[in-house]
Amino acid sequence: SSSSPLTRVCPFILGNELCERLAYYGLCTNLVVYFREVLELSTPEANTQVNIWAGTCYVTPILGAIVADSYLGRYKTIMLFSTIYLVGLLLLVATNVLCDKTSVNYGQVEWMLFIALYTIALGTGGIKPNVSSFGADQFDEND
């Protein structure tokens, strides 16, 4: 029926998951090139940094699951960690703008970049384990 929770929540679930996945894979795909070309890291060092960051993104869902199951519930956890993810993305944009528009040295840019990346990793930790299960919670067993 049109008043079921699934029809009200489905656009939020799909939109959140779509945006999170597009941002993550878009970033992950280009990060090695950015490290090599902009920050002038060696290829092995750039690959190492990307793998550490990607690994962190896949470990932080443990934290997100604990927060959702023990403290906030899935919806509030998704909202909180989506906000953290968005802050990380905004920090990432600010880092790139600073790098392009000012004479900030690369050491400062690198420091800001890693803060942005690990803020994104924290944000993804609350989204990955909760969005799909939150959608499944909307189904009624009697339907």
C-alpha positions in Angstrom: 0.0 0.0 0.0 1.1 3.6 -0.5 1.1 4.3 3.2 3.5 1.5 4.1 6.7 2.5 5.8 8.7 1.0 2.9 7.3 3.5 0.4 8.1 6.4 2.7 11.6 5.2 3.6 12.7 3.6 0.3 13.8 6.9 -1.4 15.9 7.8 1.6 17.5 4.3 1.7 18.3 4.2 -2.0 19.4 7.8 -2.2 21.7 7.5 0.7 23.3 4.2 -0.5 23.6 5.6 -4.1 25.4 8.8 -2.9 27.6 7.0 -0.5 28.7 4.4 -3.0 29.3 6.9 -5.8 31.3 9.1 -3.6 33.4 6.2 -2.2 34.2 4.5 -5.5 34.7 7.8 -7.3 37.2 8.9 -4.7 38.9 5.5 -4.3 39.4 5.1 -8.0 41.2 8.5 -8.4 43.0 8.7 -5.2 46.3 7.0 -6.3 46.5 9.4 -9.2 45.9 12.3 -7.0 48.6 11.2 -4.5 51.1 10.7 -7.3 50.3 13.8 -9.4 49.4 16.4 -6.8 51.2 15.3 -3.7 54.0 13.8 -5.6 54.1 10.5 -3.6 55.8 7.5 -5.1 53.5 4.9 -6.7 54.1 2.3 -3.9 53.6 5.0 -1.2 50.4 6.2 -2.9 49.1 2.6 -3.2 49.9 2.0 0.4 48.0 5.1 1.6 45.0 4.2 -0.5 44.9 0.6 0.7 45.2 1.7 4.4 42.3 4.2 3.8 40.2 1.7 2.0 40.9 -0.9 4.7 39.8 1.6 7.3 36.6 2.1 5.4 35.9 -1.6 5.7 36.8 -1.9 9.4 34.8 1.1 10.7 31.4 -0.6 10.0 32.1 -2.6 13.2 31.9 0.7 15.1 28.8 1.7 13.1 27.1 -1.6 14.0 27.9 -1.3 17.7 26.6 2.3 17.8 23.4 1.3 16.0 22.7 -1.8 18.0 23.7 -0.6 21.4 23.0 3.1 21.5 21.2 5.1 18.8 19.3 2.7 16.6 19.7 2.3 12.9 18.0 5.5 11.7 19.8 7.9 14.0 23.1 6.2 13.3 22.6 6.5 9.6 21.7 10.2 10.0 24.7 10.9 12.3 27.3 9.0 10.1 25.9 10.4 6.9 26.5 13.9 8.4 30.0 12.9 9.3 30.5 11.5 5.8 29.3 14.8 4.3 31.6 16.8 6.6 34.5 14.7 5.3 33.5 15.3 1.7 33.3 19.1 2.4 36.7 19.0 4.1 38.1 17.1 1.0 36.7 19.8 -1.3 38.1 22.6 0.9 41.5 20.9 0.9 41.6 20.8 -2.9 40.4 24.4 -3.2 43.1 25.5 -0.7 45.7 23.6 -2.7 44.6 25.3 -6.0 44.0 28.8 -4.7 46.7 29.5 -2.2 50.4 29.0 -1.7 49.8 26.5 1.2 52.7 24.0 1.2 51.9 20.4 0.4 52.7 19.3 3.9 49.8 21.2 5.2 47.6 20.1 2.4 48.5 16.5 3.0 47.6 16.8 6.7 44.2 18.3 5.8 43.7 15.7 3.1 44.2 12.8 5.5 41.8 14.3 8.1 39.2 14.6 5.4 39.8 11.0 4.1 39.6 9.5 7.6 36.5 11.5 8.4 34.9 9.9 5.3 36.1 6.5 6.5 34.4 7.1 9.8 31.2 8.2 8.1 31.1 5.2 5.8 31.4 3.0 8.9 27.9 4.0 10.1 26.3 3.7 6.6 27.5 0.4 5.3 26.2 -1.9 8.0 22.9 -0.1 8.6 21.3 1.1 5.4 20.5 -2.3 4.0 19.3 -3.7 7.3 17.2 -0.6 7.9 15.5 -1.2 4.6 14.8 -4.8 5.5 13.3 -3.6 8.8 10.6 -1.8 6.8 9.0 -5.1 5.5 6.1 -6.5 7.4 6.3 -10.2 7.9 2.6 -10.6 7.3 2.8 -9.1 3.7 
